């Protein structure tokens, strides 16, 4: 499930593939930059952050177990965690900046398959390239 937060508007993208990391490859990490939303970050090609429109600020596992909590609850949980991660990574209050938070979390099928990862990124409100890393 990929979601973009655009000044309070939540846009859900259904049916997205889950994020995968291999044991030998560190997989996607904070600071990796992409030209398109990193829905399939393990397979996506990184680009220079000067030209990128998305920068990962966190890739983490949800510690939730049991049945799928539902789209609304999982989106709220991912948004809360991604908001904190984005503020920490950028060193600013992202909600009051020129950046938005974008996140991806497992859909119901991914959850049933054991996927508990979520990906958090920042992107510019105006859609322009980042112009460099947003770190610090």
C-alpha positions, 0 to 999 in steps of 0.5 A: 500500500503506497500513500502520499500525504499532500497537505492533509489529502491521503491518496491510496494506491492499491495493489502495490508490491511489497518491499523486499530485502535480501539477506546479502544486500542491505536493501533500501536505506535512508538517504537513497533517492528515487525519481519515482515513488519508491513502491518497489524500492528493492528493484528500483534504481536510485538516482542522484538526490539533486535530480530525485523527487523522493528520498527515503528517510526510513525503512523499518519493520512494523512490530505488529502481529496477528491479523491485518489491522485494516487500511485505516489503522495501518495507514495511521500507524505508518503515517505517525512513524514516518512523520517522526522519522522524516522530522528526525532525518531532515531536522525540521518539522516536515509538516510545516516545510516545503516537503510532504511525507510519502509512505508505503506499507503492506496491503492485506495480501502482503500482510498475510504473506508476512510482510511487515515492512514500511518505507518512508520518504519525503518529496517536495510539495510542488513536485520539483526535484529535491535539489540534494539530500534533505538530511539534517 
